[in-house]
Amino acid sequence: MKIVSYTDSRVRIMFDNLLEKNEFKTNIANLSGIKEVKEVGNSLTLIYEPKSQFAYFLKAFIKPSLEYKSKKMFEKLDKEDYHYYISLLIKNDLVKALWSISLLGFKRGFLTFTICTLGISRYLKNKF
């Protein structure tokens, strides 16, 4: 579920599938304040009264949960992600070892370097 457009008296919501849209319609059927419901494919356009029960439901429950989901999707990269992406670009083994140790700590960096770089990649290069 995603809010496509939102004003004080109108909201357009896009759903992933028809089942989700139908369940949403049955759940909001008992709320007062909805004037008109327009259906187009997987989306609903709802026209409602600004100070109604549905407006409160929309502002209090639906919008914050969708904003939280959208913020959660764009989290920052961790140091493990940086290590993974940049170590693919480093070709020198000494530089790769120092990079792993400096970013992940001595024990974890050394183990990651020895197992991945010296063990697995050399084995795969010789095997294929």
MMTF fields as JSON, N, C-alpha, C and O atoms, coordinates in Angstrom:
{
  "mmtfVersion": "1.0.0",
  "mmtfProducer": "UNKNOWN",
  "numBonds": 511,
  "numAtoms": 512,
  "numGroups": 128,
  "numChains": 1,
  "numModels": 1,
  "chainsPerModel": [1],
  "groupsPerChain": [128],
  "chainIdList": ["A"],
  "bondAtomList": [4, 2, 8, 6, 12, 10, 16, 14, 20, 18, 24, 22, 28, 26, 32, 30, 36, 34, 40, 38, 44, 42, 48, 46, 52, 50, 56, 54, 60, 58, 64, 62, 68, 66, 72, 70, 76, 74, 80, 78, 84, 82, 88, 86, 92, 90, 96, 94, 100, 98, 104, 102, 108, 106, 112, 110, 116, 114, 120, 118, 124, 122, 128, 126, 132, 130, 136, 134, 140, 138, 144, 142, 148, 146, 152, 150, 156, 154, 160, 158, 164, 162, 168, 166, 172, 170, 176, 174, 180, 178, 184, 182, 188, 186, 192, 190, 196, 194, 200, 198, 204, 202, 208, 206, 212, 210, 216, 214, 220, 218, 224, 222, 228, 226, 232, 230, 236, 234, 240, 238, 244, 242, 248, 246, 252, 250, 256, 254, 260, 258, 264, 262, 268, 266, 272, 270, 276, 274, 280, 278, 284, 282, 288, 286, 292, 290, 296, 294, 300, 298, 304, 302, 308, 306, 312, 310, 316, 314, 320, 318, 324, 322, 328, 326, 332, 330, 336, 334, 340, 338, 344, 342, 348, 346, 352, 350, 356, 354, 360, 358, 364, 362, 368, 366, 372, 370, 376, 374, 380, 378, 384, 382, 388, 386, 392, 390, 396, 394, 400, 398, 404, 402, 408, 406, 412, 410, 416, 414, 420, 418, 424, 422, 428, 426, 432, 430, 436, 434, 440, 438, 444, 442, 448, 446, 452, 450, 456, 454, 460, 458, 464, 462, 468, 466, 472, 470, 476, 474, 480, 478, 484, 482, 488, 486, 492, 490, 496, 494, 500, 498, 504, 502, 508, 506],
  "bondOrderList": [1, 1, 1, 1, 1, 1, 1, 1, 1, 1, 1, 1, 1, 1, 1, 1, 1, 1, 1, 1, 1, 1, 1, 1, 1, 1, 1, 1, 1, 1, 1, 1, 1, 1, 1, 1, 1, 1, 1, 1, 1, 1, 1, 1, 1, 1, 1, 1, 1, 1, 1, 1, 1, 1, 1, 1, 1, 1, 1, 1, 1, 1, 1, 1, 1, 1, 1, 1, 1, 1, 1, 1, 1, 1, 1, 1, 1, 1, 1, 1, 1, 1, 1, 1, 1, 1, 1, 1, 1, 1, 1, 1, 1, 1, 1, 1, 1, 1, 1, 1, 1, 1, 1, 1, 1, 1, 1, 1, 1, 1, 1, 1, 1, 1, 1, 1, 1, 1, 1, 1, 1, 1, 1, 1, 1, 1, 1],
  "groupList": [{"groupName": "MET", "atomNameList": ["N", "CA", "C", "O"], "elementList": ["N", "C", "C", "O"], "formalChargeList": [0, 0, 0, 0], "bondAtomList": [1, 0, 2, 1, 3, 2], "bondOrderList": [1, 1, 2], "singleLetterCode": "M", "chemCompType": "L-PEPTIDE LINKING"}, {"groupName": "LYS", "atomNameList": ["N", "CA", "C", "O"], "elementList": ["N", "C", "C", "O"], "formalChargeList": [0, 0, 0, 0], "bondAtomList": [1, 0, 2, 1, 3, 2], "bondOrderList": [1, 1, 2], "singleLetterCode": "K", "chemCompType": "L-PEPTIDE LINKING"}, {"groupName": "ILE", "atomNameList": ["N", "CA", "C", "O"], "elementList": ["N", "C", "C", "O"], "formalChargeList": [0, 0, 0, 0], "bondAtomList": [1, 0, 2, 1, 3, 2], "bondOrderList": [1, 1, 2], "singleLetterCode": "I", "chemCompType": "L-PEPTIDE LINKING"}, {"groupName": "VAL", "atomNameList": ["N", "CA", "C", "O"], "elementList": ["N", "C", "C", "O"], "formalChargeList": [0, 0, 0, 0], "bondAtomList": [1, 0, 2, 1, 3, 2], "bondOrderList": [1, 1, 2], "singleLetterCode": "V", "chemCompType": "L-PEPTIDE LINKING"}, {"groupName": "SER", "atomNameList": ["N", "CA", "C", "O"], "elementList": ["N", "C", "C", "O"], "formalChargeList": [0, 0, 0, 0], "bondAtomList": [1, 0, 2, 1, 3, 2], "bondOrderList": [1, 1, 2], "singleLetterCode": "S", "chemCompType": "L-PEPTIDE LINKING"}, {"groupName": "TYR", "atomNameList": ["N", "CA", "C", "O"], "elementList": ["N", "C", "C", "O"], "formalChargeList": [0, 0, 0, 0], "bondAtomList": [1, 0, 2, 1, 3, 2], "bondOrderList": [1, 1, 2], "singleLetterCode": "Y", "chemCompType": "L-PEPTIDE LINKING"}, {"groupName": "THR", "atomNameList": ["N", "CA", "C", "O"], "elementList": ["N", "C", "C", "O"], "formalChargeList": [0, 0, 0, 0], "bondAtomList": [1, 0, 2, 1, 3, 2], "bondOrderList": [1, 1, 2], "singleLetterCode": "T", "chemCompType": "L-PEPTIDE LINKING"}, {"groupName": "ASP", "atomNameList": ["N", "CA", "C", "O"], "elementList": ["N", "C", "C", "O"], "formalChargeList": [0, 0, 0, 0], "bondAtomList": [1, 0, 2, 1, 3, 2], "bondOrderList": [1, 1, 2], "singleLetterCode": "D", "chemCompType": "L-PEPTIDE LINKING"}, {"groupName": "ARG", "atomNameList": ["N", "CA", "C", "O"], "elementList": ["N", "C", "C", "O"], "formalChargeList": [0, 0, 0, 0], "bondAtomList": [1, 0, 2, 1, 3, 2], "bondOrderList": [1, 1, 2], "singleLetterCode": "R", "chemCompType": "L-PEPTIDE LINKING"}, {"groupName": "PHE", "atomNameList": ["N", "CA", "C", "O"], "elementList": ["N", "C", "C", "O"], "formalChargeList": [0, 0, 0, 0], "bondAtomList": [1, 0, 2, 1, 3, 2], "bondOrderList": [1, 1, 2], "singleLetterCode": "F", "chemCompType": "L-PEPTIDE LINKING"}, {"groupName": "ASN", "atomNameList": ["N", "CA", "C", "O"], "elementList": ["N", "C", "C", "O"], "formalChargeList": [0, 0, 0, 0], "bondAtomList": [1, 0, 2, 1, 3, 2], "bondOrderList": [1, 1, 2], "singleLetterCode": "N", "chemCompType": "L-PEPTIDE LINKING"}, {"groupName": "LEU", "atomNameList": ["N", "CA", "C", "O"], "elementList": ["N", "C", "C", "O"], "formalChargeList": [0, 0, 0, 0], "bondAtomList": [1, 0, 2, 1, 3, 2], "bondOrderList": [1, 1, 2], "singleLetterCode": "L", "chemCompType": "L-PEPTIDE LINKING"}, {"groupName": "GLU", "atomNameList": ["N", "CA", "C", "O"], "elementList": ["N", "C", "C", "O"], "formalChargeList": [0, 0, 0, 0], "bondAtomList": [1, 0, 2, 1, 3, 2], "bondOrderList": [1, 1, 2], "singleLetterCode": "E", "chemCompType": "L-PEPTIDE LINKING"}, {"groupName": "ALA", "atomNameList": ["N", "CA", "C", "O"], "elementList": ["N", "C", "C", "O"], "formalChargeList": [0, 0, 0, 0], "bondAtomList": [1, 0, 2, 1, 3, 2], "bondOrderList": [1, 1, 2], "singleLetterCode": "A", "chemCompType": "L-PEPTIDE LINKING"}, {"groupName": "GLY", "atomNameList": ["N", "CA", "C", "O"], "elementList": ["N", "C", "C", "O"], "formalChargeList": [0, 0, 0, 0], "bondAtomList": [1, 0, 2, 1, 3, 2], "bondOrderList": [1, 1, 2], "singleLetterCode": "G", "chemCompType": "PEPTIDE LINKING"}, {"groupName": "PRO", "atomNameList": ["N", "CA", "C", "O"], "elementList": ["N", "C", "C", "O"], "formalChargeList": [0, 0, 0, 0], "bondAtomList": [1, 0, 2, 1, 3, 2], "bondOrderList": [1, 1, 2], "singleLetterCode": "P", "chemCompType": "L-PEPTIDE LINKING"}, {"groupName": "GLN", "atomNameList": ["N", "CA", "C", "O"], "elementList": ["N", "C", "C", "O"], "formalChargeList": [0, 0, 0, 0], "bondAtomList": [1, 0, 2, 1, 3, 2], "bondOrderList": [1, 1, 2], "singleLetterCode": "Q", "chemCompType": "L-PEPTIDE LINKING"}, {"groupName": "HIS", "atomNameList": ["N", "CA", "C", "O"], "elementList": ["N", "C", "C", "O"], "formalChargeList": [0, 0, 0, 0], "bondAtomList": [1, 0, 2, 1, 3, 2], "bondOrderList": [1, 1, 2], "singleLetterCode": "H", "chemCompType": "L-PEPTIDE LINKING"}, {"groupName": "TRP", "atomNameList": ["N", "CA", "C", "O"], "elementList": ["N", "C", "C", "O"], "formalChargeList": [0, 0, 0, 0], "bondAtomList": [1, 0, 2, 1, 3, 2], "bondOrderList": [1, 1, 2], "singleLetterCode": "W", "chemCompType": "L-PEPTIDE LINKING"}, {"groupName": "CYS", "atomNameList": ["N", "CA", "C", "O"], "elementList": ["N", "C", "C", "O"], "formalChargeList": [0, 0, 0, 0], "bondAtomList": [1, 0, 2, 1, 3, 2], "bondOrderList": [1, 1, 2], "singleLetterCode": "C", "chemCompType": "L-PEPTIDE LINKING"}],
  "groupTypeList": [0, 1, 2, 3, 4, 5, 6, 7, 4, 8, 3, 8, 2, 0, 9, 7, 10, 11, 11, 12, 1, 10, 12, 9, 1, 6, 10, 2, 13, 10, 11, 4, 14, 2, 1, 12, 3, 1, 12, 3, 14, 10, 4, 11, 6, 11, 2, 5, 12, 15, 1, 4, 16, 9, 13, 5, 9, 11, 1, 13, 9, 2, 1, 15, 4, 11, 12, 5, 1, 4, 1, 1, 0, 9, 12, 1, 11, 7, 1, 12, 7, 5, 17, 5, 5, 2, 4, 11, 11, 2, 1, 10, 7, 11, 3, 1, 13, 11, 18, 4, 2, 4, 11, 11, 14, 9, 1, 8, 14, 9, 11, 6, 9, 6, 2, 19, 6, 11, 14, 2, 4, 8, 5, 11, 1, 10, 1, 9],
  "groupIdList": [1, 2, 3, 4, 5, 6, 7, 8, 9, 10, 11, 12, 13, 14, 15, 16, 17, 18, 19, 20, 21, 22, 23, 24, 25, 26, 27, 28, 29, 30, 31, 32, 33, 34, 35, 36, 37, 38, 39, 40, 41, 42, 43, 44, 45, 46, 47, 48, 49, 50, 51, 52, 53, 54, 55, 56, 57, 58, 59, 60, 61, 62, 63, 64, 65, 66, 67, 68, 69, 70, 71, 72, 73, 74, 75, 76, 77, 78, 79, 80, 81, 82, 83, 84, 85, 86, 87, 88, 89, 90, 91, 92, 93, 94, 95, 96, 97, 98, 99, 100, 101, 102, 103, 104, 105, 106, 107, 108, 109, 110, 111, 112, 113, 114, 115, 116, 117, 118, 119, 120, 121, 122, 123, 124, 125, 126, 127, 128],
  "secStructList": [7, 3, 3, 3, 3, 3, 7, 1, 1, 3, 3, 3, 3, 3, 7, 1, 1, 2, 2, 2, 2, 2, 2, 2, 2, 2, 2, 2, 6, 6, 7, 6, 6, 3, 3, 3, 3, 3, 3, 3, 6, 6, 3, 3, 3, 3, 3, 3, 7, 6, 6, 1, 2, 2, 2, 2, 2, 0, 0, 0, 0, 0, 2, 2, 2, 2, 2, 2, 2, 2, 2, 2, 2, 6, 7, 7, 7, 7, 2, 2, 2, 2, 2, 2, 2, 2, 2, 6, 6, 7, 7, 7, 2, 2, 2, 2, 2, 2, 2, 2, 2, 2, 2, 2, 7, 2, 2, 2, 2, 2, 2, 2, 0, 0, 0, 0, 0, 0, 0, 0, 2, 2, 2, 2, 2, 2, 2, 7],
  "xCoordList": [0.847, 0.0, 0.892, 1.862, 0.542, 1.331, 0.39, -0.494, 0.584, -0.216, 0.396, 1.545, -0.376, 0.106, -0.071, 0.857, -1.271, -1.514, -2.395, -3.202, -2.218, -2.93, -3.218, -2.305, -4.483, -4.883, -5.777, -5.941, -6.357, -7.178, -8.484, -9.041, -8.978, -10.255, -10.211, -11.249, -9.042, -8.934, -7.611, -6.576, -7.667, -6.461, -6.548, -7.61, -5.422, -5.343, -4.313, -3.16, -4.749, -3.911, -3.727, -4.694, -2.475, -2.147, -1.822, -1.071, -2.389, -2.194, -1.362, -1.303, -0.725, 0.099, -0.747, -0.36, -1.904, -2.773, -4.231, -4.524, -5.135, -6.567, -7.062, -7.982, -6.482, -6.89, -6.644, -7.496, -5.484, -5.17, -6.139, -6.567, -6.48, -7.422, -8.804, -9.441, -9.276, -10.599, -10.649, -11.658, -9.573, -9.531, -9.547, -10.193, -8.842, -8.839, -10.238, -10.683, -10.931, -12.292, -13.238, -14.059, -13.139, -14.017, -13.676, -14.562, -12.402, -12.006, -12.459, -12.757, -12.516, -12.917, -14.401, -14.87, -15.148, -16.572, -17.364, -18.348, -16.96, -17.704, -17.284, -17.925, -16.228, -15.774, -16.652, -17.016, -16.981, -17.822, -16.959, -15.78, -17.561, -16.882, -16.441, -15.969, -16.573, -16.183, -17.351, -18.445, -17.11, -18.158, -18.24, -19.326, -17.081, -17.075, -15.83, -14.752, -15.993, -14.887, -14.831, -15.803, -13.689, -13.496, -12.411, -11.344, -12.703, -11.753, -11.227, -12.0, -9.904, -9.27, -8.13, -7.093, -8.32, -7.28, -6.935, -7.797, -5.679, -5.211, -5.199, -4.547, -5.9, -5.875, -7.286, -8.276, -7.335, -8.582, -8.409, -7.391, -9.402, -9.442, -10.591, -11.745, -10.273, -11.27, -11.463, -10.502, -12.709, -13.055, -13.761, -14.724, -13.281, -13.79, -13.909, -13.366, -14.625, -14.761, -13.498, -12.993, -12.98, -11.692, -11.676, -10.648, -12.749, -12.749, -13.649, -14.546, -13.404, -14.232, -13.422, -12.229, -14.103, -13.459, -12.412, -11.349, -12.704, -11.745, -10.511, -9.398, -10.689, -9.543, -8.616, -7.394, -9.202, -8.394, -7.659, -6.474, -8.36, -7.756, -6.596, -5.552, -6.776, -5.742, -4.518, -3.389, -4.738, -3.61, -2.913, -1.695, -3.669, -3.093, -2.445, -1.459, -2.977, -2.499, -1.829, -0.746, -2.453, -1.937, -0.708, 0.31, -0.771, 0.364, 1.637, 2.696, 1.597, 2.853, 3.474, 4.697, 2.66, 3.227, 3.858, 4.89, 3.267, 3.851, 5.116, 6.063, 5.15, 6.361, 7.49, 8.647, 7.166, 8.185, 8.754, 9.963, 7.891, 8.365, 9.266, 10.281, 8.909, 9.733, 11.071, 12.081, 11.106, 12.379, 13.242, 14.464, 12.601, 13.338, 13.978, 15.014, 13.371, 13.918, 15.24, 16.088, 15.426, 16.617, 17.553, 17.936, 17.914, 18.846, 20.256, 20.552, 21.114, 22.508, 23.234, 22.821, 24.312, 25.121, 25.931, 26.389, 26.106, 26.949, 28.393, 28.691, 29.283, 30.695, 30.945, 31.89, 30.111, 30.249, 29.916, 30.543, 28.921, 28.577, 29.707, 30.063, 30.269, 31.411, 32.573, 33.213, 32.831, 33.922, 33.682, 34.595, 32.476, 32.172, 32.338, 32.984, 31.768, 31.798, 33.192, 33.585, 33.933, 35.242, 36.3, 37.231, 36.174, 37.187, 37.151, 38.146, 36.043, 35.996, 36.877, 37.37, 37.077, 37.865, 39.357, 40.17, 39.724, 41.134, 41.759, 41.247, 42.862, 43.52, 44.743, 45.051, 45.436, 46.645, 46.254, 45.408, 46.87, 46.519, 46.872, 46.116, 47.993, 48.397, 47.427, 47.028, 47.057, 46.104, 44.741, 44.059, 44.345, 43.066, 43.072, 42.065, 44.191, 44.299, 44.23, 43.521, 44.961, 44.917, 43.524, 43.058, 42.866, 41.507, 40.552, 39.75, 40.634, 39.759, 40.017, 39.077, 41.285, 41.628, 41.233, 40.739, 41.44, 41.105, 39.601, 39.144, 38.834, 37.396, 36.648, 35.704, 37.054, 36.311, 36.943, 36.348, 38.119, 38.827, 39.835, 39.772, 40.772, 41.889, 41.438, 41.742, 40.716, 40.358, 39.428, 39.678, 38.37, 37.382, 37.941, 37.685, 38.696, 39.289, 40.296, 40.324, 41.128, 42.132, 41.477, 41.879, 40.459, 39.753, 39.045, 39.091, 38.4, 37.715, 38.701, 38.443, 39.818, 40.831, 41.383, 41.46, 41.77, 42.401, 41.421, 41.767, 40.218, 39.256, 38.79, 38.798, 38.388, 37.81, 38.864, 38.773, 39.853, 40.807, 41.814, 42.048, 42.408, 43.452, 42.892, 43.461, 41.801, 41.27, 40.292, 40.578, 39.158, 38.073, 38.38, 38.208, 38.827, 39.035, 40.176, 40.074, 41.253, 42.35, 41.896, 42.259, 41.102, 40.588, 39.684, 39.792, 38.793, 37.886, 38.626, 38.267, 39.664, 40.443, 41.175, 41.263, 41.699, 42.419, 41.467, 41.808, 40.288, 39.333, 38.697, 38.486, 38.392, 37.662, 38.519, 38.07],
  "yCoordList": [-1.168, 0.0, 1.23, 1.317, 2.183, 3.396, 4.559, 4.46, 5.658, 6.853, 7.585, 8.023, 7.717, 8.368, 9.872, 10.631, 10.309, 11.74, 11.933, 11.073, 13.09, 13.348, 14.834, 15.655, 15.186, 16.557, 16.479, 15.409, 17.613, 17.631, 16.857, 16.412, 16.689, 15.995, 14.86, 14.281, 14.541, 13.494, 12.755, 13.358, 11.452, 10.633, 9.559, 8.988, 9.302, 8.219, 7.225, 7.574, 5.98, 4.927, 3.834, 3.359, 3.446, 2.371, 1.116, 1.173, -0.01, -1.279, -2.228, -2.092, -3.182, -4.16, -5.173, -5.623, -5.526, -6.485, -6.193, -5.375, -6.862, -6.623, -7.125, -6.539, -8.179, -8.701, -7.674, -7.461, -7.042, -6.004, -4.829, -4.268, -4.461, -3.358, -3.711, -2.883, -4.924, -5.339, -5.434, -5.077, -5.911, -5.966, -4.568, -4.339, -3.637, -2.259, -1.658, -0.958, -1.926, -1.403, -1.943, -1.195, -3.23, -3.794, -3.257, -3.108, -2.968, -2.448, -1.011, -0.628, -0.208, 1.194, 1.413, 2.55, 0.354, 0.501, 1.076, 1.781, 0.793, 1.26, 2.648, 3.208, 3.214, 4.539, 5.616, 5.535, 6.611, 7.692, 8.758, 8.909, 9.492, 10.608, 10.369, 11.301, 9.165, 8.887, 9.258, 8.706, 10.202, 10.663, 9.805, 9.409, 9.521, 8.831, 7.957, 8.331, 6.801, 5.872, 5.568, 5.084, 5.855, 5.551, 4.489, 4.602, 3.458, 2.362, 2.376, 2.436, 2.321, 2.181, 1.177, 1.498, -0.026, -1.048, -1.382, -1.807, -1.19, -1.477, -0.241, -0.244, 0.812, 2.035, 2.433, 2.095, 3.157, 3.719, 5.218, 5.683, 5.971, 7.401, 7.633, 7.345, 8.15, 8.362, 9.85, 10.582, 10.295, 11.674, 11.625, 10.879, 12.416, 12.337, 13.735, 14.702, 13.819, 15.081, 15.301, 14.367, 16.541, 16.79, 16.5, 16.058, 16.726, 16.501, 15.325, 15.44, 14.212, 13.033, 11.924, 12.068, 10.826, 9.674, 9.075, 8.647, 9.041, 8.511, 9.403, 8.896, 10.721, 11.639, 11.4, 11.402, 11.195, 10.895, 9.568, 9.463, 8.564, 7.248, 7.357, 6.735, 8.141, 8.308, 9.009, 8.576, 10.093, 10.864, 10.145, 10.249, 9.423, 8.82, 7.46, 7.119, 6.695, 5.321, 5.021, 4.438, 5.407, 4.999, 5.796, 5.205, 7.117, 7.929, 7.677, 7.527, 7.62, 7.364, 6.002, 5.889, 4.981, 3.658, 3.619, 2.972, 4.295, 4.326, 5.172, 4.837, 6.258, 7.076, 6.301, 6.421, 5.505, 4.694, 3.656, 3.429, 3.025, 2.034, 2.666, 2.081, 3.862, 4.498, 4.944, 4.899, 5.373, 5.74, 4.508, 4.557, 3.41, 2.192, 1.617, 0.956, 1.865, 1.342, 2.002, 1.376, 3.254, 3.982, 4.17, 5.292, 3.067, 3.141, 3.369, 3.111, 3.854, 4.069, 2.73, 1.733, 2.738, 1.53, 1.304, 2.257, 0.053, -0.302, -0.412, -0.347, -0.581, -0.726, -2.051, -2.156, -3.072, -4.33, -4.141, -4.75, -3.291, -3.016, -2.287, -2.619, -1.285, -0.574, -1.537, -1.486, -2.409, -3.372, -4.269, -4.503, -4.763, -5.679, -4.995, -5.546, -3.814, -3.157, -2.656, -2.735, -2.149, -1.585, -2.677, -2.54, -3.755, -4.813, -5.511, -6.111, -5.447, -6.005, -5.22, -5.771, -3.936, -3.081, -3.134, -2.781, -3.572, -3.612, -4.901, -5.991, -4.777, -5.95, -6.417, -7.609, -5.509, -5.854, -6.542, -6.037, -7.694, -8.457, -7.734, -7.807, -7.044, -6.324, -5.181, -4.987, -4.445, -3.345, -3.892, -3.299, -5.015, -5.625, -6.107, -5.976, -6.66, -7.102, -5.915, -5.96, -4.853, -3.657, -3.035, -2.571, -3.024, -2.484, -3.298, -2.725, -4.618, -5.476, -5.305, -5.214, -5.26, -5.127, -3.761, -3.658, -2.718, -1.377, -1.169, -0.441, -1.788, -1.549, -2.502, -2.091, -3.758, -4.752, -5.114, -5.865, -4.606, -5.002, -6.087, -6.699, -6.325, -7.221, -8.659, -9.234, -9.245, -10.663, -10.919, -11.786, -10.154, -10.365, -10.01, -10.712, -8.928, -8.526, -9.53, -9.843, -10.039, -11.028, -12.329, -12.916, -12.779, -13.997, -13.823, -14.706, -12.693, -12.43, -12.414, -12.994, -11.758, -11.686, -13.064, -13.435, -13.831, -15.127, -16.117, -16.834, -16.162, -17.142, -16.76, -17.589, -15.513, -15.108, -14.886, -15.454, -14.073, -13.688, -14.787, -15.128, -15.339, -16.335, -17.734, -18.518, -18.045, -19.399, -19.599, -20.324, -18.974, -19.248, -18.738, -19.471, -17.504, -16.949, -17.649, -17.863, -18.009, -18.737, -20.134, -20.62, -20.775, -22.103, -22.033, -22.865, -21.039, -20.908, -20.559, -21.039, -19.72, -19.366, -20.582, -20.744, -21.432, -22.625, -23.707, -24.475, -23.763, -24.803, -24.538, -25.47, -23.284, -22.971, -22.257, -21.915],
  "zCoordList": [0.0, 0.0, 0.0, 0.753, -0.866, -0.977, -1.258, -2.109, -0.541, -0.792, -1.973, -1.914, -3.049, -4.256, -4.153, -4.434, -3.748, -3.564, -2.341, -1.988, -1.703, -0.454, -0.336, -0.43, -0.13, 0.203, 1.427, 2.013, 1.819, 3.035, 2.896, 3.9, 1.687, 1.537, 0.512, 0.191, 0.004, -1.01, -0.834, -0.551, -1.006, -0.944, -2.028, -2.277, -2.655, -3.642, -3.139, -2.885, -2.998, -2.439, -3.49, -4.085, -3.706, -4.648, -3.84, -2.866, -4.249, -3.554, -4.406, -5.628, -3.755, -4.462, -5.233, -6.311, -4.672, -5.357, -5.022, -4.149, -5.717, -5.526, -4.176, -3.606, -3.66, -2.36, -1.262, -0.399, -1.299, -0.31, -0.43, 0.579, -1.657, -1.873, -1.334, -0.682, -1.597, -1.119, 0.4, 1.008, 1.021, 2.484, 3.085, 4.107, 2.46, 2.941, 2.834, 3.743, 1.731, 1.56, 2.618, 3.149, 2.935, 3.958, 5.344, 6.186, 5.587, 6.899, 7.118, 8.25, 6.06, 6.228, 5.977, 6.035, 5.701, 5.389, 6.557, 6.338, 7.784, 8.955, 9.429, 10.319, 8.858, 9.278, 8.653, 7.48, 9.444, 8.928, 8.27, 8.592, 7.348, 6.718, 5.299, 4.649, 4.787, 3.405, 2.502, 2.627, 1.585, 0.679, -0.582, -1.005, -1.177, -2.459, -2.57, -2.109, -3.182, -3.414, -4.908, -5.487, -5.525, -6.949, -7.064, -6.461, -7.847, -8.034, -9.458, -10.414, -9.597, -10.904, -10.745, -10.163, -11.257, -11.164, -9.724, -8.955, -9.361, -8.003, -7.123, -6.079, -7.511, -6.71, -6.292, -6.941, -5.196, -4.684, -4.531, -4.019, -4.975, -4.713, -3.749, -4.065, -2.584, -1.539, -1.32, -1.079, -1.404, -1.082, 0.267, 0.445, 1.205, 2.572, 3.166, 2.634, 4.272, 5.004, 5.828, 6.45, 5.837, 6.509, 8.007, 8.518, 8.718, 10.17, 10.517, 11.353, 9.876, 10.091, 10.75, 11.02, 10.997, 11.613, 10.67, 11.12, 9.373, 8.408, 8.307, 8.162, 8.383, 8.329, 9.519, 9.371, 10.693, 11.87, 11.694, 12.011, 11.191, 10.95, 9.968, 10.162, 8.923, 7.909, 8.478, 8.248, 9.222, 9.763, 10.912, 11.06, 11.721, 12.92, 12.672, 13.325, 11.753, 11.617, 10.28, 10.247, 9.199, 7.889, 7.492, 7.132, 7.547, 7.1, 7.903, 7.293, 9.241, 9.976, 9.672, 9.593, 9.502, 9.22, 7.838, 7.657, 6.861, 5.521, 5.492, 4.78, 6.25, 6.317, 6.982, 6.577, 7.999, 8.666, 7.704, 7.684, 6.905, 5.942, 4.902, 4.525, 4.429, 3.4, 3.977, 3.274, 5.234, 5.851, 6.079, 5.936, 6.432, 6.716, 5.45, 5.523, 4.306, 3.057, 2.692, 2.055, 3.085, 2.698, 3.885, 4.214, 4.522, 5.633, 5.108, 3.941, 5.986, 5.601, 5.506, 6.097, 4.757, 4.633, 5.901, 6.532, 6.266, 7.402, 6.944, 5.752, 7.916, 7.551, 6.837, 6.055, 7.093, 6.362, 4.883, 4.016, 4.602, 3.209, 2.502, 1.371, 3.181, 2.597, 2.338, 1.288, 3.305, 3.157, 1.95, 1.157, 1.809, 0.714, -0.645, -1.536, -0.81, -2.116, -2.49, -3.654, -1.527, -1.853, -1.978, -2.772, -1.21, -1.312, -2.665, -3.072, -3.356, -4.711, -5.672, -6.657, -5.393, -6.277, -5.982, -6.836, -4.784, -4.389, -4.911, -4.655, -5.642, -6.238, -5.454, -5.449, -4.799, -4.056, -2.744, -2.005, -2.457, -1.261, 0.029, 0.998, 0.063, 1.269, 1.565, 2.713, 0.558, 0.74, 1.151, 1.987, 0.569, 0.92, 2.371, 3.068, 2.83, 4.223, 5.168, 6.174, 4.853, 5.702, 5.709, 6.749, 4.57, 4.485, 5.364, 6.102, 5.288, 6.089, 7.577, 8.366, 7.962, 9.376, 9.91, 11.033, 9.128, 9.621, 9.731, 10.613, 8.861, 8.875, 9.801, 10.478, 9.839, 10.603, 11.94, 12.713, 12.228, 13.436, 13.103, 12.036, 14.027, 13.71, 13.47, 12.425, 14.427, 14.309, 13.127, 12.29, 13.083, 12.026, 10.649, 9.671, 10.576, 9.308, 8.798, 7.608, 9.702, 9.305, 8.85, 7.845, 9.601, 9.2, 7.86, 7.004, 7.689, 6.422, 5.268, 4.213, 5.468, 4.409, 4.074, 2.903, 5.104, 4.83, 4.221, 3.282, 4.739, 4.218, 2.817, 1.907, 2.647, 1.36, 0.286, -0.802, 0.582, -0.45, -0.737, -1.897, 0.298, 0.074, -0.147, -0.906, 0.5, 0.397, -0.735, -1.688, -0.642, -1.585, -2.987, -3.96, -3.103, -4.447, -5.185, -6.393, -4.499, -5.157, -5.572, -6.644, -4.718, -5.054, -6.283, -7.183, -6.32, -7.458, -8.744, -9.819, -8.636, -9.828, -10.388, -11.605, -9.516, -9.977, -10.478, -11.378, -9.899, -10.256, -11.613, -12.389, -11.907, -13.141, -14.101, -15.194]
}
